[in-house]
Amino acid sequence: MTKNQAVNIFWFRRDLRLQDNKGLYHALKESNNVIPLFIFDTDITDSLPENDARVEFIYESLQQMQKSLRQRHRNMLVYKGKPLEVFQEIIENYQLKAVWCNKDHEPYGIERDEKIRKFLDSKNIKFHSYLDHLLFDKDDVLKKDGTPYHVFSPYGRKCREVLTKDHLKSYPSEDHLTSLEKLDNVKFPDLKDIGFKPSEIGFPETDNKDGIIQTYDKTRDYPAQKGTTRLGIHLRFGTVSLRQLAKKALENNDTYFNELLWREFYAMILWHYPHVIKKSFKSQYDKIEWLNEENDFRRWKEGKTGYPLVDAGMRELTQTGYMHNRVRMITASFLTKHLLIDWRWGEAWFAEKLLDFELSSNNGGWQWSAGSGCDAAPYFRIFNPTEQQKKFDPDMEYIKMWIPELESANYPEPIIEHKLARERCLKTFKNGLNG
């Protein structure tokens, strides 16, 4: 291939698959000489530890894609750097006609794409983007007056009303890979070339998920069971098709489909109200006087609060990068209401540790637990970790899996008595909200 030859770029981001990829499908159908591109964005990666397992997951996903491409005598370009600088370099080496990609709904991604769009426009290069990682776009599901929903139940009902076959349509991009440009002498970098090294955390597989979806409503609340799909990381980075997953959910288990709609709900909230990243959705909750005791926060992070279900969840998170969703709610409630630590502290810890971290869902979940978010649990709803354990881990199978010293003198006494914590929380929240 020569520099004078016109080419198109398909830019992979959070859509790391060759199958049923909407933006890739349109690029391959509507243009020729398409070059696949991935950028390890240093604006993101420079703030991550060198053994961040999520970068390793991305890298392994890219390796799988590259293997599939090479079987077809095709290749992918992989860069490390700032996206704008990468595209400046690309147009020096190729006659770039258009860039294709799938949308992002997070503020950084929106700002990044707009910067790239303006740069390409200045060079008379087209920029095409499509919605792939969500079913509904920013303004697809609104109230009759054109404003966003703040409560999930009516939002969920409206989603079902406006849902059409087009939302679930397949885009067989895998059938058109011959439109990809043949690239010679392309070196696929090592993980160390990107500045990272392997972690010790394994990644959940995508097999045998259909059966779990079928029984999801009966098994999802019990952390000792393999009752959830563990597909969060695959949805986050697009290694599975959301549309195919949604179709399976609609056919097999409405409860699971409802969970996918919660993900849509929080994405919509972040789109319309980006201030929630740093501030409470309900502004009066920013008046609460958090205690923010460093030692209490440390014990919560280490899983040494003396409340077994909380501690098991925190240890599972540290060791695996995952935590069961029921336990996520319990640990978040405990931090914000038992320990009176700002939800932003907990949100940041989950953002650092969760393999499936997704800004909108993580933020929405934490604000829900603290009472500060849209359609949140009221501040006076305070989970009793002991009662939650009796209900969802009655035989303590999950707890014993993560706390081997549970019945020994090495396990700590409760960091605070539940009744005292509850009374203190109610007083603190009431004073803050009425102040």
Secondary structure, 3 states (H helix, E strand, C coil): CCCCCEEEEEEECCCCCCCCCHHHHHHHHHCCCEEEEEEEEHHHHCCCCCCCHHHHHHHHHHHHHHHHHHHCCCCCEEEEECHHHHHHHHHHHCEEEEEEEECCCCHHHHHHHHHHHHHHHHCCCEEEEECCCCCCCCCCCCCCCCCCCCCHHHHHHHHHHHCCHHHHCCCCHHHHHHHECCCCCCCCCCHHHHCCCCCCCCCCCCCCHHHHHHCHHHHCCCCCCCCCCCCHHHHHHCCCCHHHHHHHHHHHCHHHHHHHHHHHHHHHHHHHCHHHHCCCCCHHHHHCCCCCCHHHHHHHHHCCCCCHHHHHHHHHHHHHCCCCHHHHHHHHHHHHHHCCCCHHHHHHHHHHHCCCCCHHHHHHHHHHHHCCCCCCCCCCCCCCHHHHHHHHCCCCHHHHHHCCCCCCCCCCCCCCCHHHHHHHHHHHHHHHHHC
